Amino acid sequence: MPKETIKNSLSELRSHLDANVHVDPAERETLEALSARLELMMAEEKEHWDENLVDELEKRVILYEEDHPMIARVIRQIITTLNSIGL
């Protein structure tokens, strides 16, 4: 199930954020806000998802891939799952 995969990925993302003290506080807040938006969309079972969310997640992958590759990998995993459900 894609939603279960996304939930697991969000949990993994939070674990990496909690464990990584070197993430900029403003960026941490941005990722937490993106995670909350994604959880809200899943809970509401909307037919039309916020397409800007994927764009914002893709920007975060670019930002994190060099300094925080594990965080970037989890975000990529979320994007792949969202793409698999047509977003």
NORVEN-V975730 format. One record per residue. N is the residue number from 0. PSI is psi in radians with two decimals (* if undefined). NEAR is the number of other ideal C-beta (glycine too) atoms within 12 Angstrom. Layout:
{{N PSI NEAR} {N PSI NEAR}}
This chain:
{{0 2.21 11} {1 -0.68 22} {2 -0.68 22} {3 -0.68 13} {4 -0.76 23} {5 -0.76 35} {6 -0.76 21} {7 -0.71 18} {8 -0.70 32} {9 -0.67 32} {10 -0.74 20} {11 -0.70 23} {12 -0.80 38} {13 -0.67 25} {14 -0.77 16} {15 -0.69 27} {16 -0.73 30} {17 -0.63 15} {18 -0.32 15} {19 1.76 23} {20 -0.14 11} {21 0.03 15} {22 2.27 26} {23 2.31 18} {24 -0.66 13} {25 -0.70 11} {26 -0.67 23} {27 -0.77 26} {28 -0.70 14} {29 -0.79 23} {30 -0.66 36} {31 -0.66 21} {32 -0.72 18} {33 -0.72 38} {34 -0.74 33} {35 -0.71 19} {36 -0.73 27} {37 -0.76 37} {38 -0.71 23} {39 -0.76 17} {40 -0.69 27} {41 -0.68 28} {42 -0.60 13} {43 -0.23 14} {44 0.82 11} {45 2.61 16} {46 -0.56 9} {47 2.00 12} {48 2.86 24} {49 1.76 21} {50 -0.40 17} {51 -0.40 17} {52 -0.76 31} {53 -0.74 28} {54 -0.76 16} {55 -0.68 25} {56 -0.71 38} {57 -0.66 24} {58 -0.65 20} {59 -0.60 34} {60 -0.84 28} {61 -0.73 18} {62 -0.66 24} {63 -0.28 30} {64 -0.50 18} {65 -0.86 10} {66 -0.46 16} {67 1.21 27} {68 -0.55 16} {69 -0.70 23} {70 -0.75 38} {71 -0.70 27} {72 -0.74 20} {73 -0.72 34} {74 -0.72 39} {75 -0.69 25} {76 -0.73 27} {77 -0.80 42} {78 -0.78 31} {79 -0.74 21} {80 -0.76 28} {81 -0.72 33} {82 -0.61 20} {83 -0.36 16} {84 0.22 22} {85 0.30 12} {86 * 26}}
